[in-house]
Amino acid sequence: YVYHSSKWMVAGNADSPVPPRVYVHPDSLASGDTWMRQVVSFDKLKLTNNELDDQGH
């Protein structure tokens, strides 16, 4: 959209849908009791939205 002459107007095509990329961690289906039995540390954490990741993550 573009704001022109005091109103919003369509200015091009919409973004194409992003293909779903799901990674199911082996512990992801654990209950809260399971998670509370061990220390959970976020000292080393990688977040990315890199679509060129060779491993699909």
C-alpha positions in Angstrom: 0.0 0.0 0.0 0.9 3.6 -0.5 -0.6 6.7 1.2 -1.4 9.1 -1.6 -3.8 12.1 -1.6 -4.9 11.5 2.0 -5.9 7.8 1.4 -4.3 4.4 1.2 -4.1 2.8 -2.2 -2.9 -0.6 -3.5 0.7 -0.2 -4.8 1.7 -3.7 -6.0 1.4 -7.4 -5.6 1.3 -9.0 -2.2 4.2 -11.0 -0.8 4.3 -14.6 -1.7 3.5 -17.1 1.1 6.5 -18.4 3.0 6.8 -22.2 2.9 6.5 -23.8 6.3 9.8 -24.9 7.9 9.2 -26.8 11.0 11.8 -28.5 13.1 10.5 -30.8 15.8 13.0 -31.0 18.7 13.3 -34.5 20.2 12.3 -33.1 23.6 9.6 -30.8 22.4 6.8 -33.2 23.2 7.9 -33.4 26.9 5.6 -32.4 29.7 6.3 -29.6 32.1 7.3 -32.2 34.8 10.0 -33.5 32.4 11.4 -30.0 31.7 11.5 -29.2 35.5 13.6 -32.2 36.2 16.7 -30.7 34.6 18.3 -27.3 34.3 17.4 -25.5 31.1 20.1 -23.1 29.9 19.9 -20.5 27.2 23.7 -19.6 27.3 24.0 -20.8 23.7 21.1 -20.1 21.4 20.9 -19.4 17.7 17.9 -17.7 16.2 17.8 -17.2 12.4 15.4 -16.6 9.6 18.0 -17.5 7.0 16.1 -19.3 4.2 19.4 -20.4 2.6 20.2 -22.7 5.6 21.4 -26.1 4.1 19.8 -28.0 7.0 16.4 -26.5 6.6 16.4 -24.9 10.1 
